[in-house]
Amino acid sequence: MQVGTQWYKCDLHLHTPASRCFCDQTVTPQQWVQEALDKGLNCVAVTDHNTGAWIDEIKAAAQGTGLIVFPGVELTCSDAKVHLLVLFDVDKGRQQVEDFVLKSGILREKFGEQDAHSPKSVEEIFTLAQAHQAICIPAHIDEFNGISEMGNQPRETFLENKELLAVQVV
């Protein structure tokens, strides 16, 4: 029995070949999971651009490995094209993620494309995520397509939200 804090090595912003920007489109789900394990990860989130296409395959490949897989999406929203990571409970899958993407206003034929974006604001996507019991994390806030590209006042208002639990800094 372990006493005290247990630490997990996690990466909550990972892509698969479902994102057109993924470097090796020949990678299999088993190879993807093995790479995560080889890097010593205990927990990952599959967060492809505007799609949940590979979530179920990654979850199946991870069964029995001890790797915890959170389904998610890197959703592009607003005219500023800000990226938000939306993470769902481990018992969810592709269907729930893609239902969320559709509700955000992204058309199915644009799934997986980086240039697709929801017409909804960052705040609207955050509220939609909460309604789906999902966690919303602003992605790479200090780089391209981060909340730093929002207007000053909307960004400050968003960051003051008490429900905002995390941000990703590169």
Disulfide bonds with the S-S distance in Angstrom:
none
